[in-house]
Amino acid sequence: MKKKIKTLISFFVCGIICCNINSQDLNSAILLTRSEQFDAASSMFKRLIKADPKKGDNYFYYGINWLKSYYVDTATVSLKEVTDSAKMLFTKGIAAETGNTLNYIGLGRVFLINNDTTNAEIQFKKAKSLLPSKSNRNSVLTKSQQALVHLNIGESYLFANPKNVSAAISYLKKAEQLDPANPDIYIALGDAYLELNDGSNAIANYKKAQELAPKSSLAKMKIGSIYVRSRNFKAAIPFFEEAVQIDSNFAPVYRELGELYYRAGFYEKAQKCYKKLVELSPGNISAKIRYASFLFLTKDFTGALSQIEEILKMDTSSVILHRLAAYSYFETKEYDKALTHIEKFVKRALAEQIINSDYVYHGRILANLGKDSIAILKLNEAYLKDTTNYDILSDMAASYTKLKKHDEAAKLYEKKISAEKAAITDYYNLGKSYYNLQQWEKADTMFGYFISKQPNSMQGYSYRAITRCQLDPETETGLAKPVYEKIIEKAMADTAKYAKQRIEAYSYMGYYFLKKKDYVSSKPYYLKVIALDPENEKAKTALNSKELKAIKP
């Protein structure tokens, strides 16, 4: 008899321990869902169901995990896929434990999401029929369990399509009356008031949740989000930082912080937040795309492409991903790949998804592949859509230059300069256009202005020198002389690098003095040419002339 009693006690104690372990594991799985670590939560729910297939709560919260995963990352799965999976779990939960209210509510939520209010109300009615009432005096549901029924029905109306905020608040208020110590009720109430743009009531409820659960990362994050909505970023940051301190694995706060830093223009900080979010939620495609975007914004193009390639192995449905890939490949000078992705993007994107920079990048990619005629068409399309983007004119002009249509290139540079939007390089390039059009005086003016702003540009001096040679073809006035003297002076900074420019300058100076019959000044310059280029025919011819031979070293 004693042995039998001992066995019963052991069985009873074991049951209590197993029940506590199951309860703890369920709470852990729910926390993983809240932290948007949906894959980890899913694995835990599967283990819970296997260990206790008769417990309805396991099915309900697993179904909720599916539904919430969609709203966090719509890029990964379709709404139909998640609602079908959730519906299957709620149905199994009802079969496993018919007296469990939650799975009826779960089915009702699926119906609301699919805009089927009639069937949703039927399921909610079934759940409420299990509450204590005059017709159901046998119900043993505690007040906190009754509150959960109203809480979950209220939350369901916030997922409805369309949302029914008044119904949500009505149920949540009933839940509050039944269990005023449940912080989740105030989180849901805060969300409901936020849908009404009632920030005061929203923040009051979030603060109530925080008071009841001081260690709740969710409550801290929600309060911070209110400040973000009102663009008070400075006030939001401490709440987000406190949420991270409470739970460094609470994924949603990294998304909120990332977006906050992005709005404030702190792209590197935003990138780090999304990197952490991706680490915590590896299956979150939206987070991966956002992370890749931040890598692009911080000019880590190789890192962005690494993320993009990883995403494309998992999911090719995101058309925006092809834009990001095209831009990144352009920046890494992999123009063939860039063209492939920009063409995929343009083909698949909706008209409203295409932005001006898509035309700009498309044109620049084509230009770098030598397809300048088509590039000009794309760039012109971009400019017509945004005539304030004067940099496009420079891109078009560069393509016209490659096509040797220097008059068209000059018109575009002139237009940009007239609008006072030109970069200093535009003056240099306009000078080259004038040079190719043999408009020497205009070219000289442009190169003169350019080197006044870029006094160390050897290219500027070289072009001005040869332009002045065209203005003084017989070297009568020595118009190019002061420019070549400047080239000789500047070339001393790196004699090896500027050997070609020194030869040209010495050759000019030697010839100039030769024409002036200043043979003493001429000969040293030609000797310098020979020192750099022993086979230089012009220098050799000059040095063999009787005039220069007569000059002794």
VMD Tcl script that draws the C-alpha trace (Angstrom):
set ca {
  {0.00 0.00 0.00}
  {2.84 2.37 0.99}
  {4.60 1.52 -2.23}
  {1.45 2.34 -4.19}
  {1.03 5.70 -2.40}
  {4.72 6.49 -2.99}
  {4.28 5.74 -6.68}
  {1.21 7.99 -6.88}
  {3.04 10.82 -5.11}
  {6.01 10.45 -7.46}
  {3.68 10.49 -10.47}
  {1.87 13.58 -9.08}
  {5.13 15.46 -8.38}
  {6.50 14.51 -11.78}
  {3.31 15.83 -13.38}
  {3.68 19.15 -11.59}
  {7.34 19.45 -12.65}
  {6.53 18.54 -16.26}
  {3.66 21.02 -16.26}
  {5.95 23.79 -14.96}
  {8.62 22.96 -17.53}
  {6.00 23.01 -20.31}
  {4.66 26.34 -19.05}
  {8.16 27.82 -18.88}
  {8.96 26.60 -22.39}
  {5.70 28.03 -23.73}
  {6.49 31.42 -22.20}
  {9.97 31.25 -23.74}
  {8.47 30.45 -27.15}
  {6.00 33.35 -26.82}
  {8.89 35.67 -25.96}
  {10.74 34.50 -29.08}
  {7.68 35.41 -31.16}
  {7.57 38.86 -29.55}
  {11.27 39.23 -30.31}
  {10.48 38.36 -33.94}
  {12.73 35.32 -33.81}
  {10.06 33.34 -35.61}
  {12.16 30.38 -36.76}
  {13.47 29.73 -33.25}
  {9.96 30.09 -31.85}
  {8.61 27.68 -34.46}
  {11.14 25.02 -33.47}
  {10.18 25.40 -29.82}
  {6.43 25.20 -30.54}
  {6.97 21.98 -32.50}
  {8.79 20.44 -29.53}
  {6.04 21.57 -27.15}
  {3.31 20.03 -29.31}
  {5.24 16.79 -29.59}
  {5.72 16.69 -25.82}
  {2.11 17.61 -25.00}
  {-0.18 17.19 -28.03}
  {-3.32 17.74 -25.92}
  {-2.45 21.25 -24.78}
  {-4.41 23.77 -26.87}
  {-2.26 26.80 -25.95}
  {0.70 25.34 -27.82}
  {-1.25 25.29 -31.10}
  {-2.70 28.76 -30.58}
  {0.58 30.56 -29.95}
  {2.25 28.62 -32.77}
  {-0.48 29.88 -35.10}
  {0.01 33.44 -33.83}
  {3.74 33.04 -34.54}
  {2.86 32.34 -38.18}
  {0.55 35.36 -38.45}
  {2.98 37.79 -36.84}
  {5.83 36.58 -39.04}
  {3.89 37.81 -42.07}
  {3.28 41.31 -40.77}
  {6.95 41.72 -39.90}
  {8.24 40.36 -43.21}
  {5.74 40.43 -46.06}
  {8.56 39.75 -48.54}
  {9.14 36.17 -47.42}
  {5.74 34.49 -47.58}
  {2.27 35.24 -48.89}
  {-0.63 36.13 -46.62}
  {-2.48 33.04 -47.85}
  {0.41 30.81 -46.86}
  {0.57 32.10 -43.30}
  {-3.20 32.18 -42.78}
  {-3.54 28.62 -44.11}
  {-0.79 27.41 -41.78}
  {-2.25 29.26 -38.80}
  {-5.77 28.02 -39.56}
  {-4.52 24.43 -39.64}
  {-2.88 24.85 -36.23}
  {-5.95 26.48 -34.66}
  {-8.13 23.65 -36.01}
  {-5.77 21.05 -34.57}
  {-5.77 22.94 -31.27}
  {-9.56 22.77 -31.06}
  {-9.48 19.03 -31.78}
  {-6.81 18.52 -29.12}
  {-8.57 20.55 -26.40}
  {-12.14 21.55 -27.16}
  {-12.49 23.51 -23.93}
  {-9.63 25.82 -24.86}
  {-10.95 29.25 -25.82}
  {-7.89 30.55 -27.63}
  {-7.97 28.47 -30.80}
  {-11.53 29.58 -31.57}
  {-10.24 33.15 -31.31}
  {-7.34 32.20 -33.57}
  {-9.74 30.98 -36.24}
  {-11.77 34.16 -35.83}
  {-8.63 36.23 -36.35}
  {-7.87 34.38 -39.61}
  {-11.42 35.11 -40.81}
  {-11.04 38.81 -39.92}
  {-7.75 39.02 -41.79}
  {-9.56 37.59 -44.82}
  {-12.38 40.13 -44.37}
  {-14.92 37.50 -43.29}
  {-16.55 39.18 -40.29}
  {-19.52 36.78 -40.17}
  {-17.46 33.63 -39.62}
  {-15.11 35.50 -37.31}
  {-18.02 36.43 -35.03}
  {-19.16 32.79 -34.98}
  {-15.73 31.71 -33.70}
  {-15.58 34.50 -31.13}
  {-19.04 33.51 -29.92}
  {-17.81 29.93 -29.40}
  {-14.88 31.20 -27.35}
  {-17.12 33.44 -25.21}
  {-19.56 30.57 -24.64}
  {-16.82 28.88 -22.60}
  {-16.62 31.81 -20.18}
  {-18.44 31.67 -16.82}
  {-22.07 32.76 -17.22}
  {-25.58 31.88 -16.06}
  {-25.76 29.29 -18.81}
  {-22.24 28.01 -18.13}
  {-21.85 27.74 -14.37}
  {-19.37 24.86 -14.75}
  {-16.64 27.03 -16.28}
  {-13.50 27.08 -14.14}
  {-11.72 29.83 -16.08}
  {-10.02 32.31 -13.78}
  {-10.40 36.05 -14.25}
  {-6.96 36.27 -15.83}
  {-7.94 33.50 -18.30}
  {-11.19 35.30 -19.04}
  {-9.20 38.48 -19.62}
  {-7.06 36.63 -22.17}
  {-10.20 35.83 -24.17}
  {-11.16 39.51 -24.39}
  {-7.55 40.57 -24.97}
  {-7.09 38.21 -27.92}
  {-10.45 39.05 -29.49}
  {-9.63 42.75 -29.10}
  {-6.20 42.26 -30.71}
  {-7.85 40.33 -33.55}
  {-9.87 43.39 -34.54}
  {-6.59 45.27 -34.94}
  {-5.57 42.63 -37.51}
  {-8.92 42.83 -39.30}
  {-9.19 43.90 -42.91}
  {-10.29 46.64 -42.46}
  {-9.38 47.26 -38.82}
  {-12.19 47.75 -36.33}
  {-10.57 49.89 -33.64}
  {-13.74 50.65 -31.68}
  {-14.51 46.91 -31.30}
  {-10.89 46.31 -30.30}
  {-10.98 48.96 -27.56}
  {-14.33 47.66 -26.27}
  {-12.92 44.13 -25.76}
  {-9.62 45.40 -24.36}
  {-11.43 47.51 -21.77}
  {-13.31 44.38 -20.64}
  {-9.98 42.59 -20.38}
  {-8.62 45.44 -18.26}
  {-11.54 45.17 -15.83}
  {-10.91 41.45 -15.41}
  {-7.12 41.61 -15.06}
  {-5.79 45.15 -14.52}
  {-2.33 43.78 -13.71}
  {-1.74 42.29 -17.18}
  {0.72 44.56 -19.08}
  {-0.16 42.97 -22.44}
  {-3.62 44.52 -22.24}
  {-2.14 48.02 -22.04}
  {0.26 47.33 -24.91}
  {-2.73 46.34 -27.05}
  {-4.71 49.39 -25.88}
  {-1.76 51.61 -26.78}
  {-1.67 50.04 -30.26}
  {-5.41 50.62 -30.66}
  {-5.21 54.29 -29.71}
  {-2.24 54.69 -32.02}
  {-4.47 53.55 -34.88}
  {-6.70 56.53 -33.99}
  {-3.65 58.82 -33.96}
  {-4.38 59.43 -30.28}
  {-0.79 59.69 -29.09}
  {-1.68 60.82 -25.59}
  {-3.80 57.77 -24.78}
  {-1.36 55.49 -26.58}
  {1.62 56.65 -24.54}
  {-0.41 56.57 -21.31}
  {-1.21 52.89 -21.88}
  {2.35 52.01 -22.88}
  {3.59 53.69 -19.71}
  {1.08 51.69 -17.67}
  {2.45 48.51 -19.27}
  {5.96 49.66 -18.39}
  {4.98 50.26 -14.76}
  {3.52 46.76 -14.54}
  {6.50 45.20 -16.34}
  {9.57 47.41 -15.75}
  {11.74 44.81 -17.47}
  {9.63 44.76 -20.62}
  {11.65 45.67 -23.72}
  {8.40 45.81 -25.67}
  {6.89 48.56 -23.51}
  {10.08 50.63 -23.71}
  {10.20 50.23 -27.49}
  {6.55 51.21 -27.90}
  {7.07 54.45 -25.98}
  {10.14 55.24 -28.07}
  {8.13 54.62 -31.24}
  {5.59 57.25 -30.20}
  {8.34 59.85 -30.03}
  {9.64 58.75 -33.43}
  {6.17 59.30 -34.93}
  {6.22 62.85 -33.58}
  {9.77 63.26 -34.97}
  {11.21 63.77 -31.50}
  {14.15 61.46 -32.18}
  {16.20 62.68 -29.25}
  {13.46 61.68 -26.81}
  {13.03 58.28 -28.48}
  {16.64 57.10 -28.28}
  {16.83 56.55 -24.47}
  {13.79 54.26 -24.57}
  {15.25 52.18 -27.38}
  {18.61 51.99 -25.63}
  {16.91 50.89 -22.38}
  {15.05 48.19 -24.34}
  {18.39 46.88 -25.63}
  {19.85 46.93 -22.10}
  {16.91 44.91 -20.79}
  {17.14 42.32 -23.57}
  {19.95 42.56 -26.11}
  {18.22 39.86 -28.19}
  {14.96 41.77 -28.58}
  {15.00 42.05 -32.37}
  {12.24 44.65 -33.03}
  {14.08 47.41 -31.20}
  {17.01 47.13 -33.62}
  {14.63 47.73 -36.51}
  {13.18 50.79 -34.76}
  {16.64 52.12 -33.92}
  {17.82 51.41 -37.45}
  {14.95 53.41 -38.94}
  {15.50 56.23 -36.45}
  {19.19 56.49 -37.34}
  {18.30 56.32 -41.02}
  {15.90 59.26 -40.73}
  {18.55 61.20 -38.84}
  {21.10 60.45 -41.58}
  {23.33 58.24 -39.41}
  {23.65 55.46 -41.99}
  {26.51 53.58 -40.33}
  {24.61 53.34 -37.04}
  {21.50 52.27 -38.96}
  {23.53 49.61 -40.73}
  {24.81 48.17 -37.44}
  {21.27 47.95 -36.06}
  {20.02 46.08 -39.12}
  {23.03 43.79 -39.03}
  {22.02 42.82 -35.48}
  {18.40 42.39 -36.58}
  {19.51 40.04 -39.38}
  {21.62 38.04 -36.91}
  {18.64 37.64 -34.59}
  {16.12 36.98 -37.37}
  {18.08 35.21 -40.15}
  {14.92 34.31 -42.05}
  {13.65 37.91 -42.20}
  {14.06 38.83 -45.88}
  {12.81 42.39 -45.38}
  {15.48 42.96 -42.72}
  {18.14 41.53 -45.03}
  {17.06 43.82 -47.87}
  {17.09 46.81 -45.53}
  {20.53 45.80 -44.25}
  {21.81 45.53 -47.82}
  {20.35 49.01 -48.49}
  {22.27 50.48 -45.56}
  {25.47 48.79 -46.71}
  {24.94 50.50 -50.06}
  {24.28 53.87 -48.42}
  {27.51 53.57 -46.41}
  {29.33 52.72 -49.69}
  {30.08 49.13 -48.67}
  {29.05 47.93 -52.13}
  {30.80 44.57 -51.84}
  {29.04 43.90 -48.54}
  {25.70 44.91 -50.06}
  {26.20 42.53 -52.99}
  {27.10 39.70 -50.61}
  {23.77 40.19 -48.82}
  {21.88 40.49 -52.10}
  {23.32 37.24 -53.44}
  {22.40 35.49 -50.19}
  {18.84 36.81 -50.37}
  {18.41 35.79 -54.01}
  {19.27 32.20 -53.07}
  {16.28 32.24 -50.70}
  {13.81 34.49 -52.50}
  {13.75 36.13 -55.92}
  {10.37 37.81 -55.53}
  {11.61 41.26 -54.45}
  {11.83 43.50 -57.50}
  {13.53 46.22 -55.41}
  {16.41 43.81 -54.85}
  {17.29 44.02 -58.55}
  {17.49 47.81 -58.29}
  {19.84 47.55 -55.35}
  {21.95 44.94 -57.17}
  {22.15 47.10 -60.31}
  {23.26 50.16 -58.33}
  {25.85 48.17 -56.36}
  {27.30 46.42 -59.41}
  {27.60 49.82 -61.11}
  {29.59 51.15 -58.17}
  {31.92 48.11 -58.27}
  {32.31 48.66 -62.05}
  {30.74 45.30 -62.94}
  {28.67 46.90 -65.67}
  {27.45 43.72 -67.42}
  {25.92 42.45 -64.17}
  {24.56 45.90 -63.43}
  {22.80 45.97 -66.80}
  {21.27 42.51 -66.24}
  {19.74 43.60 -62.94}
  {18.53 47.03 -64.05}
  {16.80 45.42 -67.02}
  {15.16 42.84 -64.73}
  {14.04 45.62 -62.45}
  {12.56 47.76 -65.23}
  {10.78 44.74 -66.72}
  {9.17 43.63 -63.45}
  {8.60 46.92 -61.59}
  {5.28 48.70 -61.54}
  {5.27 52.18 -63.06}
  {4.92 53.79 -59.63}
  {7.94 51.85 -58.33}
  {10.33 53.36 -60.88}
  {12.11 56.43 -59.57}
  {14.33 58.97 -61.29}
  {17.60 57.45 -60.12}
  {16.64 54.24 -61.95}
  {16.83 56.09 -65.28}
  {20.07 57.76 -64.21}
  {21.78 54.51 -63.24}
  {20.42 52.78 -66.35}
  {21.91 55.52 -68.52}
  {25.26 55.49 -66.72}
  {25.49 51.71 -66.95}
  {24.83 51.83 -70.70}
  {27.40 54.62 -71.13}
  {30.07 52.60 -69.36}
  {29.33 49.68 -71.67}
  {29.86 51.92 -74.70}
  {26.14 52.08 -75.56}
  {26.16 55.88 -75.56}
  {23.30 56.52 -77.98}
  {20.87 54.53 -75.81}
  {22.46 55.95 -72.67}
  {21.64 59.50 -73.82}
  {17.98 58.55 -74.30}
  {17.76 57.12 -70.76}
  {19.59 60.07 -69.23}
  {17.44 62.57 -71.09}
  {14.34 60.77 -69.80}
  {15.73 61.15 -66.27}
  {16.44 64.84 -66.79}
  {12.98 65.56 -68.15}
  {11.52 64.00 -65.01}
  {13.76 66.09 -62.77}
  {15.20 69.22 -64.41}
  {16.83 70.21 -61.12}
  {19.29 67.31 -61.40}
  {21.96 69.12 -63.42}
  {24.51 66.33 -62.96}
  {22.58 64.37 -65.58}
  {23.61 67.02 -68.12}
  {27.26 66.18 -67.48}
  {26.57 62.48 -67.99}
  {24.81 63.18 -71.28}
  {27.58 65.51 -72.40}
  {30.20 62.83 -71.68}
  {28.31 60.40 -73.93}
  {28.01 63.02 -76.69}
  {31.77 63.55 -76.41}
  {32.44 59.84 -76.90}
  {30.19 59.98 -79.97}
  {32.27 62.99 -81.16}
  {29.20 65.22 -81.08}
  {31.13 68.01 -79.40}
  {28.61 70.71 -80.26}
  {25.88 68.84 -78.35}
  {28.23 68.25 -75.43}
  {29.15 71.95 -75.32}
  {25.47 73.00 -75.22}
  {24.85 70.83 -72.15}
  {27.92 72.10 -70.28}
  {26.94 75.68 -71.15}
  {23.42 75.07 -69.85}
  {24.75 73.78 -66.55}
  {27.18 76.67 -66.18}
  {24.44 79.22 -67.01}
  {22.31 77.75 -64.24}
  {25.26 78.15 -61.86}
  {25.14 74.44 -61.10}
  {28.43 73.44 -62.71}
  {31.23 71.55 -60.98}
  {34.76 72.74 -61.68}
  {35.33 69.70 -63.94}
  {32.47 70.91 -66.15}
  {34.58 73.96 -67.09}
  {37.47 71.66 -67.99}
  {35.24 69.40 -70.08}
  {33.61 72.38 -71.81}
  {37.11 73.61 -72.62}
  {37.85 70.26 -74.27}
  {34.59 70.49 -76.24}
  {35.55 73.97 -77.48}
  {39.02 72.67 -78.31}
  {37.56 69.86 -80.43}
  {35.29 72.42 -82.11}
  {38.43 74.56 -82.79}
  {36.92 77.42 -80.80}
  {40.33 78.27 -79.38}
  {39.56 81.49 -77.52}
  {36.59 79.95 -75.71}
  {38.69 76.89 -74.88}
  {41.49 79.10 -73.52}
  {39.02 80.95 -71.29}
  {37.60 77.73 -69.88}
  {41.01 76.18 -69.18}
  {42.14 79.45 -67.60}
  {39.17 79.44 -65.23}
  {39.70 75.76 -64.46}
  {43.37 76.11 -63.45}
  {42.53 79.20 -61.38}
  {40.39 76.88 -59.25}
  {42.60 73.81 -59.63}
  {46.14 75.26 -59.66}
  {47.77 71.84 -59.35}
  {46.02 70.22 -62.30}
  {48.68 69.30 -64.86}
  {45.94 68.33 -67.33}
  {44.48 71.82 -67.14}
  {47.84 73.45 -67.84}
  {48.60 71.03 -70.67}
  {45.31 71.68 -72.44}
  {45.66 75.43 -72.02}
  {49.17 75.29 -73.41}
  {48.21 73.39 -76.59}
  {45.15 75.62 -76.98}
  {47.37 78.70 -76.90}
  {49.64 77.06 -79.44}
  {46.60 76.95 -81.74}
  {45.99 80.65 -81.09}
  {49.64 81.35 -81.89}
  {50.46 78.67 -84.50}
  {53.69 80.34 -85.67}
  {54.85 81.02 -82.13}
  {55.08 84.70 -82.94}
  {53.83 86.08 -79.62}
  {54.82 83.25 -77.31}
  {51.27 83.07 -75.98}
  {51.84 79.57 -74.59}
  {55.22 80.43 -73.01}
  {53.98 81.40 -69.51}
  {51.81 78.28 -69.40}
  {54.73 76.00 -70.34}
  {56.91 77.73 -67.77}
  {54.25 76.90 -65.18}
  {54.19 73.27 -66.37}
  {57.99 73.05 -65.89}
  {57.62 74.48 -62.39}
  {54.77 72.13 -61.44}
  {56.52 69.08 -62.95}
  {59.35 69.39 -60.44}
  {57.00 67.89 -57.85}
  {57.26 64.52 -59.62}
  {59.71 64.55 -62.52}
  {59.16 60.92 -63.46}
  {55.38 61.16 -63.49}
  {55.37 64.30 -65.61}
  {58.16 63.32 -68.03}
  {55.86 63.65 -71.06}
  {54.70 67.13 -70.03}
  {58.33 68.20 -69.43}
  {59.34 67.06 -72.93}
  {56.47 69.07 -74.46}
  {57.33 72.13 -72.37}
  {61.09 71.95 -73.06}
  {60.41 71.45 -76.77}
  {58.18 74.53 -76.89}
  {60.64 76.66 -74.93}
  {63.55 75.54 -77.13}
  {61.61 76.37 -80.30}
  {60.36 79.69 -78.91}
  {63.90 80.90 -78.19}
  {65.14 79.44 -81.47}
  {62.54 81.54 -83.33}
  {63.69 84.58 -81.35}
  {67.30 83.76 -82.32}
  {68.15 83.52 -78.63}
  {70.30 80.44 -79.24}
  {71.93 80.58 -75.81}
  {68.52 80.15 -74.15}
  {67.25 77.67 -76.74}
  {69.99 75.03 -76.63}
  {69.68 74.07 -72.91}
  {65.98 73.26 -73.43}
  {66.66 70.96 -76.36}
  {69.41 69.24 -74.38}
  {66.85 68.58 -71.64}
  {64.53 67.03 -74.23}
  {67.32 64.69 -75.42}
  {68.10 63.74 -71.82}
  {64.50 62.55 -71.44}
  {63.98 61.28 -75.01}
  {67.29 60.52 -76.80}
  {65.50 59.69 -80.08}
  {63.45 62.87 -80.24}
  {63.82 63.92 -83.90}
  {62.84 67.56 -83.49}
  {65.36 68.08 -80.70}
  {68.09 66.27 -82.62}
  {67.42 68.36 -85.73}
  {67.53 71.58 -83.73}
  {70.75 70.64 -81.94}
  {72.39 69.77 -85.27}
  {71.63 73.21 -86.66}
  {74.71 75.42 -87.15}
  {73.24 78.06 -84.83}
  {72.95 75.73 -81.85}
  {76.16 73.84 -82.65}
  {77.95 77.12 -82.38}
  {76.79 77.50 -78.78}
  {79.39 76.01 -76.49}
  {78.25 74.23 -73.28}
}
mol new
graphics top color blue
foreach p $ca { graphics top sphere $p radius 0.5 }
foreach p [lrange $ca 0 end-1] q [lrange $ca 1 end] { graphics top cylinder $p $q radius 0.2 }
display resetview
